[in-house]
Amino acid sequence: MAVVREEGKWRCSPLSHDALTDLSAAENELKALRSSGAVFGLLDIDDEFFIVVRPAPSGTRMLVSDATAAIDYDIAADVLDALNVEIPDIDPDELDDIEPWEEGDLGVLADLGLPEPVLSVILADTDLYPDEQLGMIAQRLGFADELSAVLDKLPR
């Protein structure tokens, strides 16, 4: 989902399917929105983890909600690579026993009203599914209704 804030109003629009598997595709789609306001992407990958992508002239800021996802998902590995973080050396058979952790910029949405400590609390609640965590982010920032309206129109 692409999220744009211009002149105090939020707008959400779906990204292509490629954006869920290719980090550069997600970045390029977000950059193409060309907004004078904030632009970022919220990528819910297979309801396993999510990625926040926020292109900026100084470089793209990113956050992956579960670094261990890089073992099974190329897009998560690409995020870790972009962050200069090594892919965790974990046996895939042991993944279910490992507590997930985030990697990246916890302050990626701080200037929009989601401080690092609040985002940390949302990420720490591993009982929530990624879509629920993203819903909490949207609620906190004030675009939950816009997000829901777009999600309701997407094919299931």
Residue pairs with C-beta under 8 A, 6 or more apart in sequence:
1 12
1 13
1 14
1 15
1 41
1 42
1 43
1 44
1 134
1 147
1 150
1 151
2 12
2 13
2 14
2 15
2 29
2 30
2 33
2 39
2 40
2 41
3 10
3 11
3 12
3 38
3 39
3 40
3 41
3 42
3 138
3 143
3 147
4 10
4 11
4 12
4 13
4 33
4 35
4 37
4 38
4 39
5 11
5 37
5 38
5 112
5 143
6 35
6 36
6 37
7 37
10 141
10 142
10 143
10 146
11 146
12 143
12 146
12 147
12 149
12 150
13 150
14 150
14 154
15 26
15 29
15 30
15 41
15 43
16 25
16 29
18 25
18 26
19 25
19 26
19 29
19 41
19 43
20 26
20 43
20 45
20 75
21 74
21 75
22 75
22 78
23 51
23 53
23 75
23 78
23 79
23 82
24 78
26 41
26 43
26 51
26 53
27 53
27 55
27 60
29 41
30 39
30 40
30 41
30 53
30 54
30 55
31 39
31 55
33 39
38 54
38 111
38 112
39 54
39 55
40 52
40 53
40 54
40 55
40 108
40 109
41 51
41 52
41 53
41 54
42 50
42 51
42 52
42 134
42 137
42 138
43 50
43 51
43 52
43 53
43 75
44 50
44 130
44 131
44 134
45 51
45 69
45 73
45 75
45 76
45 130
46 73
47 129
47 130
47 131
48 66
48 69
48 72
48 73
48 130
49 64
49 65
49 66
49 69
49 73
49 76
49 100
49 130
50 64
50 65
50 130
50 133
50 134
51 62
51 63
51 64
51 65
51 75
51 76
51 79
52 61
52 62
52 63
52 104
52 108
52 109
53 60
53 61
53 62
54 60
54 61
54 62
54 108
54 109
60 82
61 104
61 105
61 108
62 79
62 82
62 83
62 104
62 105
62 108
63 102
63 103
63 104
63 105
63 106
63 108
63 119
64 70
64 76
64 79
64 80
64 102
64 103
64 104
65 100
65 102
65 123
65 130
65 133
66 76
66 100
66 101
66 102
67 76
67 80
67 85
67 88
67 100
67 101
67 102
67 103
68 88
68 90
68 95
68 98
68 100
68 101
69 76
69 100
70 76
70 77
70 79
70 80
70 87
70 88
71 77
71 87
71 88
71 90
71 92
71 95
72 92
72 95
77 87
79 103
79 104
80 86
80 87
80 103
83 103
83 104
85 103
88 98
90 98
99 126
100 126
102 120
102 123
106 116
106 119
106 120
107 115
107 116
108 119
109 119
109 137
109 141
110 116
110 119
112 141
113 140
113 141
113 142
114 137
114 140
114 141
118 140
119 137
122 128
122 133
122 136
122 137
122 140
123 133
125 133
128 136
134 147
135 144
135 147
138 144
138 146
138 147
